[in-house]
Structures are given as structure tokens and as C-alpha cells.
Amino acid sequence: MIPEGHTPFQPNRLVLEAAHRAAVDCFGSLAGFRLSLRPARRYLFQDPPDVRSLQVELRKPAFAALVREDDPDAGVELVLETEPISPGIRALYRSAGIPVVTVKCRLGACQFIYERDGFYADLRPSEPLVDSTVHFLLACAQNAPRRGRLVRTTAERQIAGCLRGIASDVDCLVHHRMPFGYSVGYRPDLPGRAARQTIELVLGFDPRHSKAGEVVLPIRVETRPADERDPEVTQLDEEVAAFAVRAGIPMVAVERVCAGEYAVTCSMDGIEECVIAEDDAQGWARYFDVACRAALEKVCSSLRAADAQHSG
């Protein structure tokens, strides 16, 4: 039964506009790299900037970060934006030496605006030159000195590693540091502060092969013991978990209970809570194989129902 005031579950779509599709098509298939969609901007920096007037914008996401396939820390090689960014965010990118490409798509043609260290280039290649332009931009972005890392804890690294193995079998990608609101989509009953809460790992359909890169499973990873957490963060986590259950959203929460051990809970029925040791790679793989496949079944069922409704 759907709770009163809620719409039927629909997975959020991460690729919606022509510029999104252009960014995925141009940068999503570069050999040795992958896209992490919708990372919160504050984690694109080596150290999250402490600029009070820009905190809301920093908690909002860029469209994507390009990271190396073999980098367990998901170091940011290139930031992709598809919407106008404020002068304040642009200044922070520039001061940190972060390479940024703003992707635009007009009348089917791609435009790339590249910025790094005060250098600005507006490139509008003809279709035959798009691939070579993308490789040129990647070469320009190499060796950024103070790039951020999207994976920042041992537990995240362990879970992300097993998720990537699962993802490759089900045509998905692993995304990092996504605001909760982007992992579940706009919902009028989702409080704004909960929407901005960071979700460390998100499994989603590979946008190169899916219509819209739909989210499959958000995973919140809390590595601080309960007695060291900010009470406000704890309350936000509780709000996020309650919302996921209430709205029928597949979600997993990983919470440190003692040194080296984590309690793992899931919003989906039939998946029991358990405790997994941080270094138990097989334990993480077993749990997430079950959780990811259950989430995939629910998401695919929802998408089939939506398609049937539209076709009818």
C-alpha cells in the first residue's frame, strides 16, 4: 500500500537533458575512465572549502566527475558541468586548479567551455572533430595538483570495490558523494536539509546504455562511532532513513558500531540486518549481491509499469 500523500515509487533519472546526454556520450566511454554522476561539489576539492556564503552551492552537485577506473579513491580528473555556475564557485574551482568543462548542446551540436587556472577556451567542434576535442580536453586536464577524492574512507573503498564488480555484471555504474535529493529525485515531502545530505555510494544504470541513467540503490556509509557524530548529522541520517522506508525507496545504510565492524540495514523487506567486518570482502560482496539484485528487480518492475502506463 502506498502511504497517503506519496506517489508510486519511481527511480530518479540522472540524465534528462540534451547537455546531459552529450556529456555522457562524449566523456563516458574514454578508455580507462568512468563517470561518477552528480557528486556534491564540496568533495571535488582536496579539502572542502569553508566559505559560508557558498555552502548551499557546494552541497549541490556538478553533473559529473571523470575518475580513473583503477583508482580506488576515485580521484577527480575532470569536472563536468552542464548548467551555469556562480562566480563564487567558478572562483573556487580556479583557485584550486580544478579543470572544469561546461558541456552545452545547441541544435544538436556540442560546445565545450574549458577552464583551469584562469585559462578559458570555448570550443565548438564539428561532429567529426568531437572525439579528438574530448581527448584534447582530457590531456589539458591531466596532473591537476589539488584534485579531490570522492572515496575517503576504508569502508567506502571496500564497499565500492565489491559494488564495481557487481555493477559490471548488471550494466550499472557506481557513483560517489551524491546528495540524497538527487539519488531519489524531487519529492515535495522531502525536507531540504535531508535532500542535501550526502550519500556516499549510489548504484545506477550505466547512462551510456540506459535511457536516463536511473538510480538503483543509494548507500549511506557512516564511519564515525555514534558518540563522535554531530547530533544534527545523526538526526539527518534518521530523517533520510525514515523517508526511504516511507516512500518505498531501496536504500542501504552502513553504520560503524565498533572498531572494524559495521551494522548494515536495508529498507527493502526480506533483507536482514547484519554486522560485517570492515576487511571482510566476501561478506560485503555477499550482502550487496543480494541487496543490489533486489533493488534491480524493484527498479525494473517500476520502469516496466511506467512504460506500460505510457504506452496504454
C-alpha positions in Angstrom: 0.0 0.0 0.0 1.3 3.4 -0.9 1.4 5.8 2.1 -1.1 8.7 1.9 0.4 11.7 0.2 3.0 9.6 -1.7 3.2 8.7 -5.4 4.2 5.2 -6.5 8.0 4.5 -6.4 9.9 5.7 -9.4 13.7 5.6 -9.6 15.3 9.0 -10.1 16.7 9.8 -13.6 20.1 11.4 -13.7 20.3 12.1 -17.5 17.4 14.3 -18.5 18.6 17.0 -21.0 20.5 17.2 -24.2 23.6 18.6 -22.5 23.5 15.6 -20.0 23.3 13.2 -22.9 26.1 15.0 -24.7 28.4 14.9 -21.6 27.7 11.1 -21.2 28.2 10.3 -24.9 31.4 12.3 -25.2 33.2 11.6 -21.9 31.5 8.3 -20.7 33.4 5.9 -23.0 37.0 7.2 -22.6 39.3 4.2 -22.2 40.4 3.8 -18.6 37.9 6.2 -17.1 34.4 6.3 -15.8 31.8 8.9 -14.9 30.6 9.5 -11.4 27.3 11.3 -11.8 26.1 14.1 -9.6 28.9 14.4 -7.0 28.4 17.2 -4.4 30.8 20.0 -5.4 32.4 20.3 -2.0 34.1 16.8 -2.5 35.6 17.8 -5.8 38.2 19.8 -3.8 41.1 18.3 -1.9 39.7 20.0 1.2 36.1 21.0 1.2 36.0 24.9 1.1 34.9 26.7 4.2 33.1 29.6 2.6 29.9 30.3 4.5 28.1 32.1 1.6 28.7 29.2 -0.7 27.8 26.2 1.5 24.5 25.6 -0.2 26.0 25.6 -3.6 28.9 23.4 -2.5 26.4 20.8 -1.3 24.7 20.8 -4.7 26.2 18.6 -7.4 28.1 19.1 -10.5 26.8 17.0 -13.4 29.7 14.5 -13.2 33.3 13.9 -12.3 35.6 11.9 -14.5 37.6 9.3 -12.5 40.1 6.6 -13.4 38.7 3.1 -13.5 41.7 1.7 -11.5 41.7 4.5 -8.8 40.2 3.1 -5.6 40.0 6.6 -4.2 38.1 7.9 -7.3 40.4 11.0 -7.6 38.7 13.7 -9.7 40.4 14.0 -13.1 37.9 16.4 -14.7 34.7 18.1 -13.6 31.8 18.2 -16.0 29.1 20.9 -15.5 26.0 21.3 -17.7 24.4 24.3 -16.0 25.7 27.8 -15.4 27.8 28.0 -12.2 28.1 31.1 -10.0 31.1 33.4 -10.0 31.8 32.2 -6.4 32.0 28.5 -7.4 34.0 29.4 -10.5 36.5 31.3 -8.4 36.9 28.3 -6.0 37.5 26.0 -9.0 40.1 28.4 -10.4 41.9 28.9 -7.1 42.1 25.1 -6.5 43.4 24.5 -10.1 40.4 22.2 -10.8 39.9 21.5 -14.5 36.2 22.1 -15.5 34.4 21.5 -18.8 30.9 23.0 -19.2 29.1 21.0 -21.8 26.3 22.6 -23.8 24.3 21.2 -26.7 22.6 23.5 -29.1 20.8 22.4 -32.2 22.5 19.0 -31.8 26.0 20.5 -31.8 28.4 20.2 -28.8 30.0 23.2 -27.2 32.8 22.7 -24.6 33.9 25.6 -22.3 37.2 24.6 -20.6 38.5 26.4 -17.6 41.6 25.8 -15.4 43.9 28.1 -13.5 42.5 31.2 -15.3 42.7 29.7 -18.7 39.5 29.8 -20.7 38.7 28.1 -24.0 35.4 28.0 -25.8 35.4 25.0 -28.3 32.7 24.3 -30.8 34.0 21.4 -32.9 32.2 20.0 -35.9 30.9 16.5 -35.4 33.9 14.7 -36.9 36.2 16.5 -34.5 34.3 15.9 -31.3 36.2 12.9 -30.2 39.6 14.5 -30.8 38.4 17.6 -29.0 37.4 15.5 -26.0 40.8 13.8 -25.9 42.5 17.2 -26.1 40.5 18.4 -23.1 41.4 15.3 -21.2 45.1 15.9 -21.9 44.8 19.5 -20.8 43.2 18.4 -17.5 46.0 15.9 -16.6 48.0 16.3 -13.4 45.7 18.7 -11.6 47.7 19.4 -8.4 44.9 19.6 -5.8 42.1 17.4 -7.1 39.5 16.0 -4.7 38.9 12.4 -3.9 35.3 11.0 -3.9 36.2 7.9 -1.8 37.6 9.0 1.6 37.4 6.1 4.0 38.5 2.5 4.1 34.9 1.2 4.5 33.8 3.2 1.4 36.7 1.8 -0.6 35.9 -1.8 0.4 32.2 -1.4 -0.4 32.9 0.5 -3.7 35.3 -2.3 -4.8 32.7 -5.0 -4.4 30.0 -2.8 -5.9 32.0 -2.2 -9.1 32.3 -6.0 -9.5 28.5 -6.4 -9.2 27.9 -3.3 -11.4 29.8 -4.6 -14.3 27.6 -7.7 -14.4 24.3 -5.8 -14.4 25.3 -2.8 -16.7 25.5 -0.3 -13.9 27.9 2.3 -12.6 29.0 3.3 -9.1 28.6 7.0 -8.3 30.0 8.8 -5.3 29.1 11.5 -2.9 25.6 12.3 -4.3 23.1 14.5 -2.5 20.2 12.4 -1.3 17.8 14.6 -3.2 19.5 13.6 -6.5 19.5 10.0 -5.6 15.8 9.9 -5.1 14.6 12.8 -7.2 12.4 15.8 -6.4 9.6 15.0 -3.9 7.5 17.7 -2.3 7.6 16.0 1.1 11.4 15.6 1.2 12.8 18.2 3.6 15.5 20.4 2.0 18.2 19.7 4.6 17.7 15.9 4.2 17.8 16.4 0.4 21.3 17.9 0.8 22.6 15.1 3.0 25.5 13.2 1.2 25.0 9.6 0.1 28.5 8.1 -0.2 27.7 5.4 -2.8 25.0 5.1 -5.4 24.5 2.3 -7.9 22.8 3.4 -11.1 22.2 2.1 -14.6 25.1 2.9 -16.9 23.8 6.1 -18.7 25.6 5.0 -21.9 23.2 2.1 -22.3 20.1 3.2 -20.5 17.6 5.9 -21.3 18.2 8.1 -18.3 20.9 6.6 -16.0 18.2 5.7 -13.4 19.3 5.3 -9.8 19.1 1.7 -8.5 20.4 1.8 -4.9 21.7 4.6 -2.7 24.1 3.5 0.1 24.8 5.7 3.1 28.1 4.9 4.8 28.8 6.4 8.3 32.3 5.6 9.5 32.3 7.6 12.8 31.2 5.9 16.0 27.9 7.1 17.4 29.5 9.0 20.3 31.7 11.0 17.9 28.9 12.1 15.5 27.4 15.5 15.3 23.8 15.2 16.7 22.5 17.2 13.7 24.1 14.7 11.3 22.6 11.8 13.2 19.2 13.4 13.1 19.5 13.9 9.3 20.5 10.3 8.8 17.4 9.3 10.7 15.2 11.6 8.5 16.8 10.1 5.4 16.3 6.5 6.5 12.7 7.2 7.6 11.9 8.9 4.3 13.4 6.0 2.3 11.2 3.5 4.2 8.1 5.7 4.0 8.5 6.3 0.2 9.4 2.7 -0.6 12.9 3.6 -1.9 15.5 0.9 -2.0 18.4 2.0 0.2 21.2 0.6 2.4 22.7 2.2 5.5 26.1 1.2 6.7 26.9 2.3 10.3 30.0 1.8 12.3 29.2 0.0 15.6 32.7 -0.6 16.9 36.3 -0.7 15.7 36.4 -2.5 12.4 32.7 -3.6 12.3 29.6 -2.1 10.7 25.9 -2.7 11.1 24.2 -2.9 7.7 20.5 -2.4 7.2 18.2 -2.2 4.2 14.9 -0.5 3.5 13.7 -3.5 1.4 11.7 -6.3 3.0 13.4 -9.7 3.3 17.0 -8.4 3.7 18.0 -8.9 7.3 20.2 -6.6 9.3 23.7 -7.9 9.8 27.2 -6.9 11.1 30.1 -7.1 8.7 33.8 -6.6 9.4 35.5 -3.8 7.5 38.0 -6.1 5.9 35.5 -8.9 5.1 35.5 -8.5 1.3 33.5 -11.7 0.8 30.9 -10.6 3.4 30.4 -7.3 1.7 30.1 -9.0 -1.7 27.5 -11.5 -0.5 25.4 -8.8 1.2 25.5 -6.4 -1.7 24.9 -9.1 -4.3 21.6 -9.8 -2.6 20.7 -6.1 -2.0 21.6 -4.9 -5.5 19.7 -7.6 -7.2 16.6 -7.0 -5.0 16.9 -3.3 -5.8 17.3 -4.0 -9.5 14.2 -6.1 -9.5 12.2 -3.4 -7.9 13.5 -0.6 -10.2 13.0 -2.7 -13.3 9.5 -3.6 -12.2 8.7 0.1 -11.7 10.1 1.1 -15.1 8.1 -1.6 -16.8 4.9 -0.4 -15.1 5.6 3.2 -16.1 6.3 2.1 -19.7 3.1 0.1 -19.8 1.1 3.1 -18.4 2.6 5.5 -21.0 2.0 3.0 -23.9 -1.5 2.4 -22.8 
